[in-house]
Amino acid sequence: MVTNIAESWLFFVLLPTLSYFKACFSLDTISAGKPLTVVDRLESRGGIFELGFDKRGASSKLYLCIWYKSFDTKDIVWVANRENPLSNQSSSRLELSQDGNLVLLEDSRRFWSTNLPFTLSNSTEAVLRDDGNFVLRDRSNLSTIFWESFDHPTDTWLPGAKLGIDNDTGKSKQIISWTSSEDPAPGMFSFGLDPNGSSQYILQWNRSQIYWSTGDWNGKTFSLAPDMWMEMNSVVNFTFVSSEKEKYFKFSVKSTSRYRFCITSSGQIQQMASRAVPWDWNLIWSRPANPSDVYASCGAFGVYNEYGNSSSPCECLKGFEDTNLNDWSGRCVRKLPLQCENSKPANGKNDSFLKMSNMRLPVKPITYLFESAGICEKSCIEKCSCTAYAYNISTCMIWEGALLNIQQLPDGDPVGKVIHLRLAADEYQRLAGDEHQIRTKGNKWRVRVTVGVLVPAAGVILCLCICFSRGKLKRKGEQASSNDILFFDFNTEFHATSDEPINKDNLKRRGKKDVELPLFSYKSVLTATNNFSIANKLGEGGFGPVYKGKLFRGQEIAVKMLSKSSGQGLEEFRNETILIAKLQHRNLVRVLGCCIEQDEKILIYEYMPNKSLDFYLFDPTKKKMLNWETRIHIIEGIAQGLLYLHQHSRLRVIHRDLKPSNILLDSGMNPKISDFGMARIVEDNQTHANTRRIIGTYGYMSPEYAMEGLYSIKSDVFSFGVLLLEIVSGKKNTGFYNSESLNLLNYAWELWTTDQTLDLMDLIIGYPPSISILLRLVNVGLLCVQENPTDRPAMHDVVLMISNEHAPLPTPKKPAFVGGRIAMDRNSAVNMSAGVNNLLTISIMEPR
């Protein structure tokens, strides 16, 4: 009896100890009927990884996680329930359900599951492997994997895991940052393979805004991040796989070293390594190298300021307060609401604007051309959604909603701009009062110092000013050609110049006051185009090839290399491009900058994803994409662009080379006139001019220009008429073969005079919504191609004729028929390569 009592006592004494050893004893497998509780751990067979429950920070939130074992710090590499944490430690568990799925439960409530759509076998088990992959497999056939954590990464990319895209489903395997260092919920930043088909990785904000990329994979490294694998080549095998089913990268480690890639909650991608015991992570590589280049790293109304006194580079703008949240994306809120949101201004006072200097401007401004800063401010104050504005030489930029990507720059930084932040009147007065007190105290001290120093130092200061001015001018000249296009933000740093009408007199008067076209270094252009690779080539015209380029922030550009045999001088080229850059219209291709180094002359344009009009118009298959609605939209857009050039722009411009290959189409199929290489700028009161050198494209030149060298705005009208008839018919004016007609103009005229105009339309897209629209367009086209320039309508009349369906139209006269041999006999410089598909072409540009 005593023996039995002693044994019972010993059992109850040792029970807690046995439970403790059970909790600490690690296995690598979960099977049916054996759940994993909060006190349990799974340990991979080689002791490299652990899986278990973990609490983050001081909160009671509980997560199922995987981490590297044997490290001093528990660095989580995978989280199952990152969006749905548990809270009850006593009832939380991971188990296999009756259908074979892994489920994470709190009492009977399901917080996470593998959620496979089919029932699994009774021999299913879950195993944590030594590569960190948590798999659901068939115990009777270990190669049969039903589910694996590697297919659902969180913020870490481990050796052996695939990071790429499933081509069948379009689903991307990417890593997504934590919201903060203590909150594993999906944050704002992600790192994954480019979904647009390239072999490069991209960093994105909010799954939409690209702010850094590796560049394409060349078989050994990434073009824009050649140092990404530099430290790993000796121990890491890196693989790229592209098949019909999937496309992905993965890497494997050749030694016992530990490696991982992770994306931080602040938006940087980091490469971490630990090579020996004691295990400790070392940062090998990170991008962007400068945290200020992370898109919206400080969140809405947060400003990046590495020169401030705070331990964090992020701080809230004046008038905003820190809500002490862990996530910067929504941390800064207004101290006082804007008074425009009320029906009546508070205390009879309207909102005010706080001036902030030396700022990198926020992204995504709305740009207008206004005569003064006062008009710009008024346009902002009238919109309650407007939160800030900036004004610079007739360019007004306003921002609506949250301000993102603001950075405080040091005094004297050439990138720094002035921005006016909208605040409630009471908050503005409080801030203004604080600044006034600071200035008053500082002014008393300054007066004393100035009086004591100014008189004896006047001569020295004068000398220093002269030397400084010369040095500054010299540095400005040196800096003009040193811009790095990869980091240039065209959305905020490209400003239009004054909208003042330009002629020879005020060009001389204004001189260097104009903001010049940005100049970029050849090296940065080379990198943006992947060394002008064949894969990036968009096309080639008579004046050189055109390449697609990509900047670090994801913006795409078109890069045109001008032929070295053009014979044009450096200064003439630069002057011409600066003047053309002053043209700003939605139907004109925007010139963004240029590169002039040694013998290279390069122009940078906005990228047009849908190529040129002739790419679709004359192709039997692709022309189907141009339905009647799209064709009419294109015709109207071209007409508006020409009207701007002839009448509404600061420069009266005659294009002289209007043709389908010079009409580019953006993502919305909006037309944009390009290639101003042959364009001529004339005075406002000048109607025509002449040239001794006729350079153009056969079939689109007016007869007076082709045979006499006379050109005017009516020359462009003739070209527009040819283009309009080509769009309607889907046929080229040149190369038109008909048994009775020499060209498309003759054919259209014959159909018009015999009341058979409907036969001209492109039958491949069927009839237009209204027959009267077709008849009107053909009538306008024939009016534009009349032989006598005085008979042709001006572009403002053309626009009215097209837009007003009920306005009566004049009867056209017989059009001009210019034979190719006549033009060629008069001047051999006429460009006969009308069939060349030029996406962006710059023809010979001569100084005037």
Beta strands, then each sheet from edge to edge (+ up, - down):
strand 1: 29-31
strand 2: 36-37
strand 3: 41-43
strand 4: 49-55
strand 5: 62-68
strand 6: 76-79
strand 7: 92-96
strand 8: 102-106
strand 9: 109-113
strand 10: 124-128
strand 11: 134-138
strand 12: 141-148
strand 13: 156-157
strand 14: 163-166
strand 15: 175-180
strand 16: 183-193
strand 17: 201-205
strand 18: 209-213
strand 19: 236-242
strand 20: 246-253
strand 21: 258-263
strand 22: 269-274
strand 23: 282-287
strand 24: 302-304
strand 25: 314-316
strand 26: 320-322
strand 27: 332-334
strand 28: 352-360
strand 29: 366-369
strand 30: 386-392
strand 31: 395-400
strand 32: 406-408
strand 33: 417-423
strand 34: 537-541
strand 35: 544-550
strand 36: 556-561
strand 37: 591-597
strand 38: 600-606
strand 39: 652-654
strand 40: 663-665
strand 41: 671-673
strand 42: 680-682
strand 43: 688-690
strand 44: 710-712
sheet 1: 1+ 10- 11+ 12-
sheet 2: 2+ 7- 8+ 9-
sheet 3: 3+ 4- 5+ 6-
sheet 4: 13+ 21- 22+ 23-
sheet 5: 14+ 20- 19+
sheet 6: 15+ 16- 17+ 18-
sheet 7: 25+ 24- 32- 28+ 33- 30+ 31- 29+
sheet 8: 26+ 27-
sheet 9: 34+ 35- 36+ 38- 37+
sheet 10: 39+ 42-
sheet 11: 40+ 41-
sheet 12: 43+ 44-
end
